[in-house]
Amino acid sequence: MSELNNQAPLQGSGDNPQATGAPSQAAGNLQASAGSMQQPAPQGYAPAPGVPYPDPRDQVPETLRPGKHHVHHTYIWLGGLRAAFVALAAIGVSVFGNVVGSMADEEGGIDLLFAIMPFVIGGALLLILLIVGLIFLVQWLSWKNLTYELGTDEFTLNSGIISKKRMHVPYQRVQAVNQNAGLIQRIVGVCDVKIDTAGGATNDGVRLTYMRTSEAEALRAELFRRKKVLLAGGSVAEDGTAQVNGSLYYSAWAIACMGGTPQATPLTAFGYVLQPVPGASIAQGVAAGYAGAQAPGLSPDETNVLDVADEVLQDVRGVFGGNEVDTGQVQYETGLSNKELLLAGASGAGEGLGLLFVGIVAAVGSVAQLFQGAIERWTEDWVTSMVVGGEASIALPDANTASSLIGGAALQIILWALLAIAALWVISALGTVVRYGGFRLRRREGRVEVESGLLSRSFHGVDVDRVQSVVVKQSFIRRLMGYCELSVHKIDSAATDSTEAQGQQPATKGVVIHPFVKMSRVPEIIAGVLPEFADMPTETFKPAPVAKRRAIVRMGIIRSAAFWFAVFVALCQAAMELVIVTMPLNAEELAMLATVRYLMFAYYAIFVLAFVVNVINAILWHKRSGLGYDRGFMSMTNGGLAVTTTYTPRKKIQFAYLRTNPFQRMAHVASVNVRTAAGVGGTTETLWDLPEEDADAWMEWVRPRGKRAQAAEPNGETMA
């Protein structure tokens, strides 16, 4: 360290006071921190003779420097523009509509409106300037008071203008550091960051908005580095230098403060181990740690045409994005092929089907309003046709009336509805394709990472220790094609404030790690991204033969909403027939009741179709469902038209129990239930009607090793 003290001063970075001063001062600080750890700093780090270089501290991301930090300044103007647009749109629609409506109702109001229009516009502009000014002032004050800091033991977030809030997150509790960037944010080069803590209903995530992309990546790497150091029993100094088992592991800031040219190599997960390389340049030194992790190469079957566009956007990284930061070594990586991407979009992967349904309802409603007059005329003609000869009798509409109902404007409504369905399906499919553009699934050290989105980019990481189960889902269409959706159930934290709703996805118990993959590739992907879950037991225990009959009754009757609604319709029809027989009704009333009767019979036809589908689903459930387990894992499949298989390690089971009702006890079957910590409040998986002897054997397997849990509840439950 004495050699460092004799070096010529470096030029200060200017913007950050932490980065100014001579290298001797920085080296002295580093020497003090190293001395507190009872190990001297390495010797021989001097700049290469005659090689000019900038201050190496300028190459270190802001996040990794000691002290408090602000998010990017786009928080002020980009966030302010967003808030101003929302506020002005709401005020403009409300005020303008009320003014125009009130003046239009008065005599001469329109002329008066045009007369005072210049004053209205001038006043509106002044009001807009005042509102925008206040919004930007509040946004600036919020940015000024929003700071974060990486301490020796915890991450600290300070926020609030009037009501101050300070959050402390110990590094050991950090589970994931996720990113989300909309289209505008991606162009600018910023993103929203959420730090998830250990699961539980009372644990919130820390959210930082409008953070520079490179700073977010550096923050993720540094948080996980410090977590590993503390979990290994080490300690962290103010400058980020770590000591584990008597060895020093330097932070990027500590290296830069030396002012030398070390070859910085992350030999361990605890930090940089320095090895002097004579004549090495800064580009080979400090900057080498920020070149980006080199992932394993992908085969042509794991890439698609949108990956090229995504790579361009990733390389550009937006206006303020900065250089890519290495966040750790990637052990496994896969993507989506062209076929998988297109099929994922065509099958409505993700949330496309829900959007499609809402769109169809809206389109049909709009078309119905367009032809409202024609529909009313058809209804009147139909009711009139019910009355034959002016007598109170009920008759079917004649052939001419029936043909008119499917002709003319009615046919146009059907065609427009079909076109709307096709258009919305195409839009939904294209939206899904774009949403999964640039999809990547990675295993990076102890985390599973999922990244996707060609326009709006999202990054989600899951700590392997947080994963409770691996889930393989096959919808009816995907099963026919031999594909599935692969997801994991994980422990989640619940947000107790409104930050969760501001652009972040709501907390769920699962994360889709592959939206559309061939079933034959599932073992390979699991072995690559989650080798801890690669042991998939064969399902050898099937529901009892009597379970088929019970499944038909359960799915077709007891749990069928269509059946119980049919019962309600039948009761209503019985009451209606009683009214027709006992009460005097005129011709129009009888015709209207006849129309209701036709609708009831139409629903009976729908119920019969639904009952047939439920029976088929019950038969397939009995055939495809099962349970399997070995020494460390269990699998549970609930089949039918769609099939879901859950793989759960034995050590992740919170508790398990058997449940039987009187009918199950008479049939000598039981329902097995397994509870994990997935989600916020936990998740229970159930398999119905396993034979008693198989259920008891599974219960013995799930009980703690070397212990015998006593259980025999009066209501038929047995718990371990």
C-alpha positions in Angstrom: 0.0 0.0 0.0 3.0 2.4 0.4 3.5 2.3 -3.4 -0.1 3.5 -3.8 0.6 6.5 -1.5 3.4 7.7 -3.8 1.3 7.8 -7.0 0.4 11.0 -8.7 -3.2 12.3 -8.0 -6.0 11.1 -10.3 -8.5 13.5 -11.8 -11.8 13.6 -9.8 -15.0 12.4 -11.4 -16.6 15.7 -10.6 -20.2 14.6 -10.0 -19.8 12.3 -7.1 -17.9 13.5 -4.0 -17.2 9.9 -3.2 -15.1 9.5 -6.3 -12.9 12.6 -5.8 -9.5 13.0 -4.2 -6.1 11.5 -4.7 -5.6 7.8 -4.9 -3.4 8.0 -1.8 -6.5 9.0 0.2 -8.6 6.3 -1.4 -5.8 3.8 -0.8 -5.6 5.0 2.8 -9.3 4.4 3.3 -9.0 1.0 1.7 -6.0 0.2 3.9 -7.9 1.2 7.0 -10.8 -1.1 6.0 -8.4 -3.9 5.1 -6.5 -3.3 8.4 -9.7 -3.7 10.3 -10.0 -7.1 8.8 -6.5 -7.9 9.8 -5.1 -8.6 6.3 -3.0 -6.2 4.2 -4.1 -5.1 0.8 -2.1 -6.6 -2.2 1.0 -4.9 -3.3 2.2 -3.8 -6.7 -0.9 -2.1 -8.2 0.6 0.8 -10.1 -0.5 2.2 -13.4 1.3 1.0 -16.5 4.2 3.3 -17.4 3.3 5.8 -20.0 -0.3 4.6 -20.4 -2.8 7.3 -19.9 -6.2 6.3 -18.4 -9.2 7.9 -16.8 -10.1 7.8 -13.2 -11.1 4.1 -12.7 -13.6 5.1 -10.1 -15.7 6.6 -12.9 -16.1 3.1 -14.4 -17.8 1.8 -11.2 -21.7 2.0 -11.3 -23.2 4.6 -8.9 -24.9 1.8 -7.0 -21.6 0.2 -5.9 -20.1 3.4 -4.5 -20.4 4.1 -0.7 -23.0 6.5 0.6 -26.6 7.4 -0.3 -27.8 7.3 -3.9 -30.8 8.7 -5.9 -32.6 6.9 -8.7 -32.1 8.3 -12.2 -33.3 11.9 -12.9 -36.0 10.5 -15.3 -37.9 9.9 -12.1 -38.6 13.7 -12.2 -39.5 14.4 -15.8 -40.7 11.0 -17.1 -42.7 10.2 -13.9 -44.0 13.8 -13.9 -45.2 13.6 -17.5 -46.9 10.4 -16.7 -48.7 11.8 -13.6 -49.5 15.1 -15.4 -51.1 13.2 -18.4 -53.3 11.2 -16.1 -54.4 14.2 -14.0 -55.0 16.5 -17.0 -56.9 13.8 -18.9 -59.2 13.2 -16.0 -59.8 16.9 -15.3 -60.2 17.8 -19.0 -62.9 15.1 -19.7 -64.8 16.0 -16.5 -64.7 19.9 -16.8 -65.1 20.2 -20.6 -68.0 17.8 -20.6 -69.8 19.6 -17.9 -69.2 23.1 -19.4 -70.4 22.1 -22.9 -73.3 20.1 -21.6 -74.6 22.9 -19.3 -74.3 25.6 -22.0 -75.8 23.5 -24.7 -78.9 23.1 -22.5 -79.5 26.9 -22.3 -80.9 29.0 -25.1 -78.1 30.7 -27.0 -75.6 28.7 -25.0 -73.6 27.6 -28.1 -73.1 31.1 -29.3 -72.0 32.2 -25.9 -69.6 29.3 -25.7 -67.9 30.4 -29.0 -67.8 34.0 -27.7 -66.0 33.1 -24.5 -63.9 30.4 -26.1 -60.6 32.5 -26.1 -61.0 33.2 -22.4 -61.8 29.6 -21.7 -58.7 28.4 -23.6 -56.5 31.0 -21.9 -57.8 30.0 -18.4 -57.4 26.4 -19.3 -53.7 26.9 -20.3 -53.0 28.8 -17.1 -54.7 26.0 -15.1 -52.7 23.4 -17.0 -49.4 25.2 -16.3 -50.2 25.5 -12.6 -51.2 21.8 -12.3 -48.1 20.6 -14.3 -45.9 22.9 -12.2 -47.2 21.5 -9.0 -46.9 17.9 -10.2 -43.3 18.4 -11.2 -42.5 20.2 -7.9 -43.9 17.3 -6.0 -42.1 14.8 -8.2 -38.8 16.7 -7.7 -39.3 16.8 -3.9 -40.1 13.1 -3.9 -36.9 12.3 -5.9 -34.9 14.5 -3.6 -36.1 12.6 -0.5 -35.9 9.1 -2.2 -32.5 7.6 -1.4 -31.0 4.2 -1.0 -27.8 3.0 0.6 -25.9 -0.3 0.8 -24.6 -0.6 4.4 -22.5 -3.3 6.0 -25.4 -5.5 7.0 -28.5 -4.2 5.2 -30.1 -2.3 2.4 -31.7 1.0 3.5 -34.4 2.9 1.6 -35.5 6.4 2.6 -38.6 8.1 1.1 -41.4 10.6 1.8 -41.7 14.3 1.6 -43.8 15.1 4.7 -44.3 11.7 6.2 -40.9 10.1 6.2 -40.4 6.3 5.8 -37.2 4.3 6.3 -37.0 0.6 5.3 -34.2 -1.7 6.3 -33.8 -5.0 4.4 -31.1 -7.4 5.8 -29.1 -8.9 3.0 -29.9 -12.4 4.2 -33.6 -11.8 3.5 -33.2 -10.8 -0.1 -34.8 -13.4 -2.3 -35.1 -11.7 -5.8 -34.3 -8.5 -7.5 -36.7 -8.1 -10.4 -36.9 -5.6 -13.2 -39.8 -4.3 -15.3 -39.5 -1.7 -18.1 -42.3 -0.4 -20.3 -41.7 0.7 -23.9 -40.8 4.3 -23.0 -38.6 3.2 -20.1 -36.8 0.8 -22.3 -36.1 3.6 -24.9 -34.8 5.9 -22.2 -32.8 3.1 -20.5 -34.4 2.9 -17.1 -36.5 0.3 -15.3 -38.5 -0.3 -12.2 -36.8 -2.6 -9.6 -38.5 -4.6 -6.9 -36.5 -6.3 -4.2 -38.4 -9.3 -2.8 -37.8 -10.4 0.7 -38.4 -13.7 2.4 -41.9 -14.9 2.0 -44.8 -14.4 4.3 -48.0 -12.4 4.4 -46.4 -9.4 6.2 -43.2 -9.1 4.2 -43.2 -6.3 1.6 -41.0 -5.8 -1.4 -38.8 -2.7 -1.8 -39.6 -0.9 -5.0 -37.4 1.6 -6.8 -38.8 3.3 -9.9 -36.9 4.8 -12.8 -33.6 3.3 -12.0 -30.8 3.2 -14.7 -30.6 -0.3 -16.2 -26.9 -0.7 -15.5 -27.4 0.5 -11.9 -30.2 -2.1 -11.4 -28.0 -4.9 -12.7 -25.2 -3.8 -10.5 -27.5 -3.6 -7.5 -28.7 -7.2 -8.1 -25.2 -8.5 -8.3 -24.1 -6.7 -5.2 -27.1 -7.6 -3.1 -26.6 -11.3 -3.8 -22.8 -11.0 -3.3 -23.3 -9.5 0.2 -26.0 -12.0 1.1 -23.6 -14.9 0.3 -20.8 -13.3 2.4 -23.0 -12.9 5.5 -24.6 -16.4 5.1 -21.0 -17.8 5.0 -20.3 -16.1 8.3 -18.2 -13.2 6.8 -18.4 -9.5 7.2 -18.6 -6.5 4.8 -16.7 -3.2 5.1 -18.1 0.2 4.2 -16.5 0.1 0.8 -17.9 -3.4 0.1 -14.8 -5.3 0.7 -15.6 -8.7 2.3 -13.8 -11.0 4.6 -14.7 -14.7 4.7 -12.6 -17.2 6.7 -9.7 -14.8 7.0 -9.5 -14.0 3.3 -10.3 -10.6 1.7 -12.5 -10.3 -1.3 -12.5 -6.8 -2.8 -15.4 -4.8 -4.2 -15.2 -3.0 -7.5 -15.1 0.3 -5.6 -12.2 -0.9 -3.5 -10.3 -1.9 -6.6 -10.9 1.4 -8.3 -9.8 3.4 -5.2 -6.4 1.7 -5.4 -5.7 3.6 -8.6 -3.8 0.7 -10.0 -4.3 -1.8 -12.8 -5.3 -5.0 -11.2 -6.7 -8.0 -13.2 -10.0 -8.2 -11.4 -11.4 -11.7 -11.6 -14.5 -12.9 -9.7 -12.9 -16.2 -8.7 -15.5 -16.7 -6.0 -19.0 -15.6 -5.2 -17.7 -13.4 -2.4 -15.9 -10.7 -4.6 -12.8 -10.0 -6.5 -9.5 -11.8 -5.9 -6.7 -9.6 -7.1 -3.6 -10.8 -9.0 -1.1 -8.2 -10.1 -0.5 -8.2 -13.9 2.4 -5.9 -15.0 1.4 -3.6 -17.8 -2.3 -4.4 -17.7 -4.6 -1.5 -18.6 -7.7 -0.3 -16.8 -9.9 -1.8 -19.5 -8.4 -5.2 -18.6 -8.9 -4.5 -15.0 -11.8 -2.9 -13.3 -14.0 -2.8 -16.5 -13.4 -6.5 -17.0 -15.9 -7.2 -14.2 -18.6 -5.3 -16.1 -18.5 -6.8 -19.6 -21.6 -8.9 -19.1 -21.9 -12.6 -18.3 -21.3 -14.9 -21.2 -24.2 -17.4 -21.3 -23.9 -20.8 -22.9 -24.6 -20.8 -26.6 -28.1 -21.6 -27.8 -28.9 -24.1 -30.5 -31.0 -22.9 -33.5 -34.0 -24.8 -32.1 -33.9 -22.5 -29.1 -34.0 -19.2 -30.9 -36.6 -17.3 -33.1 -36.8 -14.4 -35.5 -37.7 -11.9 -32.8 -34.4 -12.7 -30.9 -32.5 -10.6 -33.5 -34.6 -7.5 -32.8 -34.3 -8.1 -29.1 -30.5 -8.4 -29.3 -30.4 -5.0 -31.0 -32.5 -3.4 -28.3 -30.4 -5.1 -25.6 -27.2 -3.8 -27.2 -28.6 -0.2 -27.5 -29.9 -0.3 -23.9 -31.7 3.0 -24.2 -30.4 6.6 -23.9 -29.2 6.3 -20.3 -29.0 2.5 -20.0 -25.2 2.3 -19.6 -22.9 -0.8 -20.1 -24.1 -4.2 -19.3 -23.2 -5.5 -15.8 -22.1 -9.0 -15.1 -24.6 -10.4 -12.5 -23.2 -13.9 -12.2 -22.3 -17.0 -14.0 -25.0 -18.7 -16.2 -25.0 -22.4 -15.9 -27.9 -23.1 -18.3 -29.9 -21.1 -20.8 -32.7 -21.8 -23.2 -35.2 -19.9 -25.3 -38.2 -20.3 -27.7 -38.0 -21.7 -31.2 -40.0 -20.1 -34.0 -42.6 -23.0 -33.8 -42.9 -22.7 -30.0 -43.3 -18.9 -30.2 -46.1 -19.1 -32.9 -47.9 -21.9 -31.2 -47.7 -20.1 -27.8 -49.4 -17.1 -29.4 -52.0 -19.2 -31.3 -53.0 -21.0 -28.2 -53.4 -17.8 -26.2 -50.5 -18.4 -23.9 -50.6 -16.3 -20.8 -53.5 -13.9 -20.4 -54.6 -13.6 -24.0 -57.8 -15.6 -23.6 -59.2 -13.4 -20.9 -58.5 -10.3 -23.1 -60.2 -12.1 -26.0 -63.3 -12.8 -23.9 -63.6 -9.2 -22.8 -63.1 -8.0 -26.3 -65.8 -10.3 -27.7 -68.3 -9.1 -25.1 -67.5 -5.5 -26.0 -67.8 -6.1 -29.7 -71.1 -8.0 -29.5 -72.5 -5.2 -27.3 -71.4 -2.5 -29.8 -73.0 -4.5 -32.7 -76.2 -5.0 -30.7 -76.4 -1.3 -30.1 -75.9 -0.6 -33.8 -78.8 -2.8 -34.7 -81.0 -2.0 -31.7 -83.9 -0.8 -33.7 -83.9 -3.8 -36.0 -83.7 -6.2 -33.0 -86.7 -4.5 -31.5 -88.7 -4.9 -34.7 -87.8 -8.6 -34.9 -89.0 -9.1 -31.3 -92.3 -7.4 -32.0 -92.8 -9.5 -35.1 -92.0 -12.6 -33.2 -94.4 -11.8 -30.4 -97.1 -10.9 -33.0 -96.6 -14.2 -34.7 -97.3 -16.0 -31.4 -100.9 -14.7 -31.6 -103.0 -16.6 -34.2 -106.4 -15.2 -35.2 -106.4 -12.8 -32.3 -107.1 -15.6 -29.9 -105.2 -16.3 -26.7 -103.2 -19.3 -28.0 -99.6 -20.1 -28.4 -98.0 -21.1 -31.7 -94.6 -21.4 -33.3 -93.6 -18.6 -35.7 -94.3 -19.4 -39.3 -91.7 -20.2 -41.9 -91.5 -16.6 -43.2 -90.9 -15.1 -39.8 -88.3 -17.7 -38.9 -86.4 -17.1 -42.2 -86.5 -13.4 -41.6 -84.8 -13.9 -38.2 -81.7 -15.3 -39.9 -81.7 -13.0 -42.8 -80.9 -9.3 -43.5 -79.4 -7.4 -40.5 -79.5 -10.5 -38.3 -77.0 -12.2 -40.6 -74.9 -9.1 -40.6 -74.7 -9.2 -36.8 -73.5 -12.8 -36.9 -70.9 -12.0 -39.5 -69.6 -9.0 -37.6 -69.4 -11.0 -34.4 -67.4 -13.7 -36.2 -65.1 -11.1 -37.7 -64.7 -9.5 -34.3 -63.8 -12.9 -32.7 -61.2 -13.6 -35.5 -59.7 -10.1 -35.3 -59.4 -10.2 -31.5 -57.9 -13.7 -31.6 -55.3 -12.5 -34.1 -54.5 -9.4 -31.9 -54.3 -11.5 -28.8 -51.9 -14.0 -30.6 -49.7 -11.2 -31.8 -49.7 -9.6 -28.4 -48.6 -12.9 -26.9 -45.8 -13.3 -29.5 -44.5 -9.8 -28.8 -44.7 -10.4 -25.0 -42.6 -13.5 -25.3 -40.1 -11.9 -27.8 -36.5 -12.4 -26.7 -37.6 -15.0 -24.1 -34.8 -16.4 -22.0 -34.8 -19.0 -19.2 -31.6 -19.2 -17.2 -30.0 -20.8 -14.2 -27.6 -18.3 -12.8 -25.9 -19.5 -9.6 -28.6 -20.2 -7.1 -31.4 -18.4 -9.0 -33.9 -19.1 -11.8 -34.3 -16.1 -14.1 -37.0 -15.5 -16.7 -36.7 -12.6 -19.1 -39.0 -11.7 -21.9 -40.7 -8.9 -23.8 -39.8 -7.3 -27.1 -41.3 -3.9 -26.3 -42.1 -4.0 -22.6 -39.3 -6.0 -20.9 -39.7 -7.9 -17.7 -37.1 -9.7 -15.6 -38.2 -12.1 -12.9 -35.8 -14.1 -10.6 -36.6 -16.8 -8.2 -34.3 -18.1 -5.5 -34.1 -21.9 -5.8 -34.7 -22.2 -2.0 -38.0 -20.4 -2.5 -39.3 -22.8 -5.1 -41.8 -25.3 -3.5 -43.0 -27.2 -6.5 -42.6 -27.7 -10.3 -45.9 -27.7 -12.2 -46.5 -29.1 -15.7 -49.8 -27.9 -17.2 -51.4 -29.2 -20.4 -54.6 -27.6 -21.7 -56.8 -29.7 -24.0 -55.3 -28.1 -27.1 -51.7 -28.3 -25.9 -52.2 -32.0 -24.9 -53.3 -32.8 -28.4 -50.2 -31.2 -29.8 -47.9 -32.7 -27.1 -46.9 -29.4 -25.5 -47.2 -28.0 -22.0 -46.6 -24.9 -19.9 -43.9 -25.2 -17.3 -44.1 -23.2 -14.1 -42.9 -23.2 -10.5 -44.8 -22.6 -7.3 -42.9 -20.3 -4.9 -43.2 -18.5 -1.6 -44.6 -15.0 -2.2 -44.7 -11.8 -0.2 -47.9 -9.7 0.1 -47.8 -6.0 -0.5 -49.7 -3.9 2.0 -49.7 -0.7 0.2 -50.5 0.6 -3.3 -47.1 0.1 -4.8 -47.9 -3.4 -6.0 -50.6 -2.0 -8.3 -48.3 0.6 -9.9 -47.0 -1.4 -12.9 -46.1 -4.5 -11.0 -47.8 -7.9 -11.4 -49.9 -9.0 -8.4 -48.4 -11.6 -6.1 -49.2 -15.1 -7.3 -48.2 -18.5 -6.1 -46.5 -19.4 -9.4 -44.1 -18.1 -12.1 -44.2 -19.4 -15.7 -40.7 -20.4 -16.6 -41.5 -21.7 -20.0 -44.8 -20.8 -21.8 -44.8 -23.5 -24.5 -42.5 -26.5 -24.6 -42.6 -30.0 -25.9 -43.3 -32.6 -23.2 -40.3 -34.6 -24.3 -38.1 -31.6 -23.4 -39.4 -31.2 -19.8 -36.9 -33.5 -18.1 -34.0 -31.8 -20.0 -35.2 -28.3 -19.0 -35.8 -29.3 -15.4 -32.3 -30.9 -15.2 -30.8 -27.7 -16.6 -32.6 -24.9 -14.7 -33.7 -26.8 -11.6 -31.4 -29.9 -11.1 -32.6 -30.0 -7.5 -36.0 -31.1 -8.9 -34.8 -33.5 -11.5 -35.9 -36.6 -9.6 -39.4 -37.2 -11.0 -41.0 -40.3 -9.5 -43.2 -42.6 -11.6 -46.8 -42.5 -10.7 -47.8 -45.9 -9.5 -50.9 -45.2 -7.4 -54.2 -44.6 -9.2 -57.7 -43.7 -8.0 -59.8 -46.6 -7.0 -62.2 -48.2 -9.6 -65.2 -46.7 -7.7 -63.6 -43.3 -8.1 -64.9 -43.2 -11.7 -68.5 -43.3 -10.7 -67.9 -40.8 -7.9 -66.0 -38.5 -10.3 -69.0 -38.5 -12.7 -71.4 -37.6 -9.9 -69.0 -35.0 -8.5 -68.1 -33.2 -11.8 -71.4 -33.7 -13.6 -73.8 -32.9 -10.7 -72.5 -31.9 -7.3 -69.9 -29.4 -8.6 -71.5 -28.5 -11.8 -72.9 -24.9 -12.0 -74.7 -25.9 -15.2 -76.7 -28.6 -13.4 -77.8 -26.4 -10.5 -78.8 -23.7 -12.9 -80.8 -26.2 -14.9 -82.6 -27.1 -11.6 -83.3 -23.5 -11.0 -84.7 -23.1 -14.6 -86.8 -26.2 -14.2 -88.4 -24.8 -11.0 -89.0 -21.5 -12.8 -90.7 -23.3 -15.7 -92.9 -25.3 -13.3 -94.0 -22.1 -11.7 -94.6 -20.5 -15.1 -96.7 -23.5 -16.3 -98.8 -23.2 -13.1 -99.4 -19.5 -13.8 -100.5 -20.3 -17.4 -103.0 -22.9 -16.2 -104.4 -21.1 -13.2 -104.4 -17.4 -14.2 -106.2 -15.7 -17.0 -103.7 -14.2 -19.4 -104.1 -12.2 -22.6 -102.5 -13.1 -25.9 -99.5 -10.9 -25.5 -98.7 -12.3 -22.1 -99.0 -15.8 -23.3 -96.8 -15.1 -26.3 -94.1 -13.6 -24.0 -94.2 -16.7 -21.8 -93.9 -18.9 -24.8 -90.7 -17.0 -25.8 -89.4 -17.6 -22.3 -90.2 -21.3 -22.7 -88.2 -21.5 -25.9 -85.2 -19.9 -24.1 -85.6 -22.5 -21.3 -85.6 -25.4 -23.7 -82.5 -23.9 -25.4 -80.7 -23.9 -22.0 -81.7 -27.5 -21.4 -79.9 -28.3 -24.6 -76.8 -26.4 -23.4 -77.0 -28.3 -20.1 -77.1 -31.7 -21.8 -73.9 -30.7 -23.8 -72.2 -29.5 -20.6 -73.2 -32.7 -18.8 -71.7 -34.8 -21.6 -68.5 -32.8 -21.4 -68.3 -33.1 -17.6 -68.8 -36.9 -17.9 -66.0 -37.2 -20.4 -63.8 -35.0 -18.2 -64.6 -37.3 -15.2 -63.7 -40.5 -17.1 -60.5 -39.0 -18.3 -59.7 -37.7 -14.8 -60.0 -41.3 -13.5 -57.7 -42.5 -16.3 -55.0 -39.9 -16.2 -54.8 -39.0 -12.5 -52.3 -40.6 -10.1 -49.8 -40.3 -7.3 -46.2 -41.3 -7.1 -43.3 -40.9 -4.7 -39.8 -42.0 -4.0 -37.3 -41.2 -1.2 -37.2 -37.5 -1.8 -40.0 -36.4 -4.1 -43.7 -36.9 -4.8 -45.8 -36.2 -7.9 -49.5 -35.6 -8.1 -51.5 -35.5 -11.3 -55.0 -34.3 -11.7 -56.1 -35.2 -15.3 -59.1 -34.8 -17.5 -59.5 -32.7 -20.6 -56.7 -30.7 -19.2 -53.9 -32.2 -17.1 -51.8 -30.7 -14.3 -48.9 -32.5 -12.7 -47.1 -31.1 -9.6 -43.7 -32.3 -8.5 -42.9 -31.5 -4.8 -39.8 -32.4 -2.7 -40.6 -34.1 0.5 -38.7 -31.6 2.5 -40.9 -28.8 1.1 -44.1 -30.3 2.4 -45.5 -28.2 5.3 -48.0 -30.8 6.4 -50.2 -33.5 4.8 -53.5 -35.1 5.7 -56.1 -37.5 4.6 -59.8 -36.5 4.4 -62.8 -38.8 4.2 -66.5 -38.2 4.2 -69.1 -40.9 5.0 -69.5 -41.9 1.4 -65.8 -42.3 0.9 -65.5 -44.4 4.0 -68.3 -46.7 2.7 -66.3 -46.9 -0.6 -63.0 -47.4 1.3 -61.3 -44.5 -0.4 -59.7 -41.3 0.9 -58.6 -37.9 -0.5 -54.9 -37.1 0.0 -53.9 -33.5 0.6 -50.4 -31.9 0.7 -49.7 -28.4 1.8 -46.7 -26.3 0.8 -45.7 -22.7 1.5 -46.3 -21.6 -2.1 -48.1 -18.3 -2.5 -48.8 -16.0 0.4 -51.0 -18.2 2.6 -49.8 -21.6 1.4 -51.1 -23.9 -1.3 -52.9 -27.3 -0.9 -52.9 -29.9 -3.7 -55.6 -32.7 -3.5 -56.1 -36.0 -5.2 -59.5 -37.6 -4.7 -60.5 -41.2 -3.9 -57.3 -43.0 -3.6 -57.7 -46.6 -2.2 -57.4 -46.6 1.6 -54.3 -48.8 1.6 -52.5 -46.6 -0.9 -53.5 -43.5 1.0 -52.2 -45.0 4.3 -48.9 -46.0 2.6 -48.4 -42.4 1.3 -49.2 -41.1 4.8 -46.4 -43.3 6.2 -44.0 -41.9 3.6 -44.8 -38.3 4.3 -44.4 -38.5 8.1 -41.1 -37.4 9.6 -38.3 -40.0 9.5 -37.9 -41.8 12.7 -41.1 -40.4 14.2 -44.6 -41.8 14.3 -47.3 -39.1 14.1 -50.4 -39.9 16.0 -53.5 -38.9 14.2 -57.1 -40.0 14.1 -59.6 -37.2 14.1 -63.3 -37.9 14.7 -64.3 -36.3 11.3 -62.1 -38.7 9.4 -59.0 -36.6 9.0 -55.5 -37.9 9.5 -52.7 -35.4 9.6 -48.9 -35.5 9.6 
